[in-house]
Structure formats: C-alpha cells, structure tokens
C-alpha cells in the first residue's frame, strides 16, 4: 500500500479530482468532507467518491467530518498514520464572503488552525495547501509571478487564503522539519474525461464555466457578461483557465517536492494564457453544438480587466506544466454536464 495522504474537502470539485490522481499515482488517500460543497451519495459516502471507487474499481476510506470538530479530527489522526496532508476544505464563494465575512473567517481560519495543530501534535509535518490567485488582489503587473505582492485581497475569501498561507509560512520557520507547498490556483475548469466527476455547484454557479455549461444544457436561460468595455481583445474580462486534471497533477508534483525537505514553497498553477469571457462562450458553443445566449450587464465591483499566471517556476521546480487547452477543457466540461444535466443528484450516470 502506498503512503497515506489525508485529503480534507476531498469530495468537492478539485479535491475529488486530486483523490483520483492520488490513487492512480500509487498513494492511499483518506478523505474527509462535511458535504458543504459536495453531494452525499449512498450511505455516508460522497457521490463523487463513490463514482471514483467505481471508475477505478477500488475502495476509498471516507469520513464525514467537519474540521471545526476538533475531537473528531484528533480521533482521525489516532486511527491513521499520515505521510502528508492536502488541505482543500473551506468556504469558497467570493461574493458570499463579502456578505458573510465573519462566517468565512471563523470557518476557514479555525479549520486550518485545528488541522495544523493536530498535525503538529501527531508529528505530521508535510502539507500541500490549496490557495488561490485571489491572494494577489488587483494585478500590479502581468503575467503574475510568485514575486508579485500578495495580501492586497479584494474580498474576505481571498484574505482567508492569504492568512492561512502566512500561518503555514510562520510554522515552517518556527519548526524547520515542517515542509509545505502553497499552490495558488488561477481558474480551474473542465472535468475528468470519464464524465463521472465534475463541478456541481450547489445553487446558482458563482463561476463562469459551470454557469455557461448550465445554460448550454438548458438549466439556465441566459448568461450575464459583466462588462464589455475592458481594455481586452473583445472588451470582456480575461482570465487564466486551467484544466482541473492538470491542476490535480500539480498536487502530485507538490507531494513529491515535500520529499526534498523543501521548507515552505509557493507556486502558481495556471497555463500562462488568458481567455476572454466571449472566447470561453465560443469554446463551449463549439463543444456543445448549441448556441449560448448571453446579455451584456454592468461591470461587477472588484473585477479586473485581465489576470493570468506566469507558471514558469512550477515547471522549473516541480517539473509540472499544464497540458490541456481551452478546446479540451470545454469538451470535458460538456461531457460531464451532458452526462449529468442536474449534477450529482438524480443524474443519468449511475
């Protein structure tokens, strides 16, 4: 059996894809999730995890657990001997964080503190943290490299990611045998090529691609494009979109980096290429064969014209590079959405 890796939030969109990649890379993931961003399947197992078990013909250890449950977390660490932890769990909607800042600070920061303290008590000193490009705030230069100033976040969600990064950095400075890799994602999209797992937002999607996919499949009537007067190729906002499978492979590369006793390292995970909202719409129209109706709406507060990564450091130090282009991202997203028009619940995939 491979090394045991604790995956917090492992039933969610990014976490579940990483669980699949961990198994394929020979690791033994132990998954915890509280179903805040995941759908419960049969019994107490998340539907995404059940499907990975079926796809790979394996069984996955799954525990329904909230990281705010400190005694439950301590019991988990007593049951298992973990080589490392991948920390995905947390609240993640930017707009909601502006409306409910106290909830975001309480949940995300308390969960991280509980996890790191229980790791410390059990001498588990290797951590991969799911951070975000939101820590950079408004871009001062493009492309954004890891030297770009961080902390000027425009919303409480981004601030929680930045604060957790700082906590981890300070812990690695204080205890030299700790190793951590902080992965700053840009915009993960797409789905596993099987179409069995993908992004299933609870409620109205906050992100562009799942919303576009739901319009294409008939769940939503029309896409609102927020602003068409930016200084970009077609006036709409430009972002760096990365295939979730590429992103997951970046986490496997990060786990290997921990073996080098690397201390605390920070890497961007992106493609380095920006796509506009309308380019994404055209990509989904091609993938789905359907016209996607949209209307131009006023700009949203806090949105920037362009944001894309310089991912060279990850290529140089992790040996990782994103492989999939926008056409593949849209094709895989459409396969997931068309096979699962209502997401994990009451879907056509059994």
C-alpha positions in Angstrom: 0.0 0.0 0.0 1.2 3.5 -0.9 1.7 6.3 1.6 -1.5 7.5 3.4 -2.4 11.1 2.4 -5.2 12.9 4.3 -7.4 14.9 1.8 -9.6 17.5 3.5 -12.5 18.6 1.4 -11.8 15.6 -0.8 -15.3 15.1 -2.1 -15.5 18.6 -3.6 -14.7 19.6 -7.2 -10.9 19.9 -7.0 -10.5 17.6 -4.1 -12.2 14.7 -5.8 -10.1 15.0 -8.9 -7.0 15.0 -6.8 -8.2 11.9 -5.0 -8.4 10.1 -8.3 -4.9 11.3 -9.4 -3.5 10.2 -6.0 -4.8 6.7 -6.4 -3.5 6.5 -10.0 -0.1 7.7 -8.7 0.0 4.9 -6.1 -0.9 6.8 -3.0 -3.6 5.8 -0.4 -5.9 8.8 0.1 -8.1 9.1 3.2 -10.9 11.6 2.5 -12.8 13.8 4.9 -15.6 16.1 3.9 -18.6 17.8 5.6 -20.7 17.9 2.4 -20.8 21.8 2.3 -19.6 21.7 -1.3 -20.4 18.0 -2.1 -23.3 15.7 -2.6 -24.0 12.8 -0.3 -24.4 9.5 -2.1 -25.4 6.1 -0.8 -25.0 5.8 3.0 -22.5 8.2 4.4 -20.2 8.3 1.3 -20.0 11.3 -1.0 -21.3 10.6 -4.5 -18.1 11.8 -6.1 -16.0 9.3 -4.1 -18.5 6.5 -4.8 -18.0 7.2 -8.5 -14.2 7.2 -8.3 -14.4 3.9 -6.5 -16.5 2.5 -9.4 -14.3 4.0 -12.1 -11.0 2.7 -10.6 -12.5 -0.5 -9.1 -11.2 0.3 -5.6 -12.4 1.3 -2.1 -11.6 4.7 -0.6 -11.6 5.5 3.1 -14.1 8.3 3.6 -15.1 10.0 6.9 -17.9 12.6 7.2 -16.1 15.2 9.3 -16.1 18.9 9.8 -12.6 20.3 10.6 -14.3 22.6 13.2 -14.9 19.3 15.1 -11.5 19.2 16.9 -12.1 16.0 18.9 -13.3 14.2 15.7 -10.1 15.4 13.9 -7.9 14.2 16.8 -9.6 10.8 16.6 -8.9 10.6 12.9 -5.2 11.2 13.4 -5.2 8.5 16.1 -6.6 6.0 13.6 -4.3 6.7 10.7 -0.6 7.4 10.2 -0.5 10.1 7.5 2.6 10.9 5.4 1.2 14.2 4.3 -2.0 16.3 4.2 -3.7 18.0 1.3 -5.9 20.8 2.6 -8.8 21.8 0.3 -11.7 22.1 2.8 -13.2 25.6 3.2 -15.9 28.0 2.1 -15.1 29.4 -1.3 -17.6 31.8 -2.8 -16.1 35.3 -3.3 -19.5 37.1 -3.3 -20.8 35.3 -0.3 -17.6 36.1 1.6 -18.3 39.8 1.2 -21.8 39.3 2.6 -20.8 36.9 5.4 -17.2 37.9 6.4 -17.4 36.6 10.0 -18.6 33.2 8.8 -15.7 32.9 6.3 -13.1 34.0 8.9 -14.4 31.6 11.5 -14.8 28.6 9.3 -11.7 28.8 7.1 -9.2 30.1 9.7 -10.5 27.8 12.6 -10.5 24.8 10.3 -6.9 25.5 9.2 -5.7 26.1 12.8 -7.3 22.9 14.1 -5.7 21.0 11.2 -2.2 22.4 11.7 -2.3 22.0 15.5 -3.5 18.4 15.2 -0.8 17.7 12.6 1.8 19.2 15.0 0.6 17.0 17.9 0.8 13.9 15.7 4.1 14.8 14.1 2.7 15.0 10.6 4.8 17.8 9.1 4.1 17.7 5.3 1.3 19.9 3.9 0.0 20.9 0.5 -2.3 23.8 0.7 -5.0 24.8 -1.8 -4.5 28.5 -2.1 -5.7 30.9 -4.7 -4.6 33.6 -7.1 -7.0 35.9 -5.2 -4.2 36.5 -2.7 -2.6 38.7 -5.3 -5.5 41.2 -5.4 -5.6 43.6 -8.3 -2.7 42.7 -10.6 0.2 45.2 -10.5 1.9 43.5 -13.5 1.1 40.7 -15.9 1.7 37.9 -16.1 1.6 37.4 -12.3 4.6 35.5 -10.9 5.2 34.4 -7.4 7.1 37.6 -6.6 4.0 39.7 -7.2 2.9 41.3 -4.0 0.3 39.3 -2.1 -2.2 40.3 0.6 -3.9 43.2 -1.1 -7.0 40.9 -1.4 -10.3 42.4 -2.6 -12.6 40.1 -0.6 -12.7 38.1 2.7 -12.4 34.7 0.9 -9.0 35.8 -0.6 -7.9 37.2 2.8 -8.6 33.8 4.5 -6.4 32.1 1.9 -3.6 34.7 2.5 -3.9 34.5 6.3 -3.6 30.7 6.1 -0.6 31.0 3.9 1.0 33.2 6.4 0.2 30.8 9.3 1.8 28.0 7.4 4.9 30.0 6.5 5.4 31.0 10.1 5.0 27.4 11.3 7.6 26.3 8.8 10.0 29.0 10.0 9.4 28.0 13.6 9.8 24.3 13.1 12.5 23.6 10.5 11.3 20.0 9.9 8.0 21.2 8.5 7.5 21.3 4.7 4.7 22.9 2.9 3.8 23.7 -0.7 1.3 26.5 -1.2 -0.4 26.2 -4.6 -2.0 29.4 -5.9 -4.6 28.4 -8.5 -6.0 30.6 -11.2 -9.4 29.4 -12.6 -9.9 25.6 -12.5 -12.4 24.3 -15.1 -13.2 21.1 -17.0 -13.8 17.6 -15.7 -12.4 14.1 -15.7 -12.5 12.6 -19.2 -14.8 9.8 -18.0 -17.6 12.4 -17.4 -18.3 10.7 -14.0 -17.0 13.5 -11.8 -17.0 17.3 -12.3 -18.0 20.6 -10.9 -21.5 20.6 -9.3 -22.2 24.0 -7.7 -24.8 24.0 -5.0 -27.3 26.6 -6.1 -26.6 29.3 -8.8 -23.0 28.9 -10.0 -20.6 31.6 -9.0 -18.0 30.8 -11.7 -18.3 31.4 -15.4 -17.8 27.9 -16.8 -20.3 26.0 -14.8 -22.9 28.7 -15.5 -22.2 28.6 -19.2 -22.5 24.8 -19.2 -25.8 25.0 -17.3 -27.1 27.5 -20.0 -26.0 25.0 -22.7 -27.7 22.1 -21.1 -30.9 24.1 -20.5 -30.8 24.6 -16.7 -30.3 28.4 -17.0 -31.8 30.7 -19.6 -29.1 33.2 -20.3 -25.5 34.2 -19.3 -24.8 37.7 -18.0 -21.5 39.0 -19.2 -20.4 41.6 -16.7 -18.8 44.4 -18.7 -17.7 44.6 -22.4 -15.7 47.8 -22.2 -12.5 46.5 -20.7 -9.1 47.0 -22.4 -9.0 43.4 -23.7 -9.3 41.6 -27.1 -13.1 41.9 -27.2 -13.9 44.1 -24.2 -14.7 41.3 -21.8 -12.7 40.1 -18.9 -9.7 37.9 -19.5 -8.7 35.1 -17.1 -6.3 32.1 -16.9 -8.3 28.9 -17.0 -6.7 25.6 -16.1 -8.0 22.1 -16.6 -8.8 20.5 -13.2 -6.9 17.3 -14.2 -3.8 19.4 -14.9 -4.3 21.1 -11.6 -4.6 17.8 -9.8 -1.3 16.6 -11.3 0.3 19.7 -9.9 -0.7 18.5 -6.5 1.0 15.1 -7.1 4.1 17.1 -8.2 3.9 19.1 -5.0 3.7 16.0 -2.8 7.0 14.8 -4.4 8.5 18.2 -3.7 7.9 17.7 0.0 10.2 14.7 -0.1 13.1 17.1 -0.7 12.6 18.7 2.7 11.8 21.9 0.8 10.7 24.1 3.6 7.8 26.4 2.5 7.4 26.9 -1.2 4.9 28.9 -3.2 3.9 28.0 -6.8 1.3 29.4 -9.3 -0.7 26.8 -11.1 -2.1 28.2 -14.3 -1.5 28.0 -18.1 0.0 31.4 -18.6 -2.6 32.1 -21.3 -5.6 34.3 -20.8 -9.0 33.8 -22.4 -11.9 36.3 -22.6 -15.4 35.6 -21.5 -16.6 35.6 -25.1 -13.8 33.3 -26.2 -14.9 30.9 -23.5 -18.6 31.1 -24.6 -17.5 30.4 -28.2 -15.4 27.4 -26.9 -18.5 26.0 -25.1 -20.7 26.6 -28.2 -18.3 24.5 -30.2 -18.1 21.7 -27.6 -21.8 21.5 -27.1 -23.0 22.3 -30.6 -25.5 24.7 -29.0 -25.9 28.4 -29.1 -25.3 30.0 -25.7 -27.5 33.2 -25.3 -25.9 36.0 -23.3 -26.6 39.6 -22.4 -24.1 42.3 -21.5 -24.5 43.5 -17.9 -22.7 46.3 -16.0 -19.3 45.6 -14.6 -19.1 44.0 -11.2 -17.3 45.8 -8.4 -13.8 44.3 -7.8 -13.4 42.7 -11.2 -10.2 43.4 -13.1 -9.7 43.5 -16.9 -7.1 40.8 -17.1 -5.5 38.2 -14.8 -3.2 35.4 -15.9 -0.3 33.5 -14.4 3.4 33.1 -15.0 3.6 29.4 -14.3 7.4 29.0 -15.1 8.5 28.4 -11.5 6.3 25.3 -11.2 7.7 24.0 -14.5 11.3 24.5 -13.3 11.0 23.3 -9.7 8.1 20.8 -9.8 8.6 19.5 -13.3 4.9 20.4 -13.9 3.2 22.1 -16.8 -0.4 22.4 -17.9 -1.1 20.3 -20.9 -4.8 20.8 -21.9 -6.0 23.7 -24.0 -9.4 25.5 -23.9 -10.9 23.2 -26.5 -10.1 20.2 -24.3 -11.4 22.0 -21.2 -14.7 22.8 -22.8 -15.1 19.3 -24.3 -14.5 17.6 -21.0 -16.8 20.1 -19.2 -19.6 19.5 -21.7 -19.2 15.7 -21.4 -19.7 16.0 -17.7 -22.6 18.4 -17.9 -24.4 16.5 -20.7 -24.0 13.1 -18.9 -25.1 14.8 -15.6 -27.5 17.5 -16.5 -28.6 18.0 -12.9 -25.1 17.3 -11.4 -24.6 14.5 -9.0 -28.2 14.4 -7.8 -30.7 12.5 -9.9 -28.1 12.3 -12.7 -28.1 9.9 -15.6 -24.7 8.4 -14.6 -25.1 5.6 -12.1 
